[in-house]
Amino acid sequence: MGAPYDVAIVGLGPTGATLANYCGMWGLRTVVFERSTAPYSQPRACHLDAEIARVFQHLGFEAELERVLTTSHGMEYVDADGTALFTFEGFEREPLLGWPEDLVFVQPELEEVLRAGLAQYRHVEVRLGQEAPPVDDLRDLARFTVACDGGHSPVREQLGIGFHDLGYDERWLVVDVMLHDAAVPPLPTIIQQVCDRRRLATFVPSHGLHRRWELRLADDELVPDVWRLLAPWGVTAGNADLVRASAYRFHALMADRWRDGDVFLAGDAAHMMPPFMGQGMCSGVR
């Protein structure tokens, strides 16, 4: 007797949800395991490009994308005083795929759209709040398994697959805020890479009132006071709400292999990269 499902998907983040929607569209009997009952509440990924917008459009989400995406109008490199040094011309191309070249979003909102799309497919079973069974059981359950379960992928660990380190290892503080008013304080309207030798930083004007900073930390540095770091930008507790401030080690890692027989790795389970070109989630969707 054959396996009851064609595909088992572990993880319902953007990568897993995209795959689940495609499996639904292709008529594949699919089961999805997601240990959380709701999309992750923090805005981790915040950028996608025209190719990924086209993928989501192909899945039928064009109307929803108009609501949850904002066009990003470029990126410039500036010095410590904010003086422009040069721009990144990749953001300045005319649209090639029917969508602007770069778009920003708030991840929980995008995930809600992708998850809601699965309700139309009776042959896609989503098991929220449920851990995936062991790999051997998954192999009995489905012809193929795709692990979209993140950088600490339990499936990858069960398979004994290691990571190849490409040599990038830095400690950064990621700060997300929601402004009370889009015009207060007056912030740049394009992405900035701040070339300050005292502290490298990235600023992202995201969707709606969401704004993000990524700030380089020394390896032994305690996490500084967030409002002190944002004060030079005019951002205070009086004009913005802090969404998160999390210290991360940015990595460039590649799984030694992406397949073990009928089990595949995708997204951060297969590859992790620094966020500066906004291609982490995009690569998982591809």
Secondary structure, DSSP 8 states (H G I E B T S, - for coil): ---SEEEEEE--SHHHHHHHHHHHHTT--EEEEES-SS--SS----EEEHHHHHHHHHTT-HHHHHHH-EE---EEEEETT--EEEE-GGGGS--SSSS-SEEE--HHHHHHHHHHGGGG-TTEEEEET-----HHHHHHHEEEEEE---TT-HHHHHHT--EEEEEEEEEEEEEEEEESBTTBS---SSEEEEE-TT--EEEEE-STTEEEEEEEE-TT-----HHHHHGGGT--TTTEEEEEEEEEEEEEEEES-SEETTEEE-GGGTEE--STTS-HHHHHH-
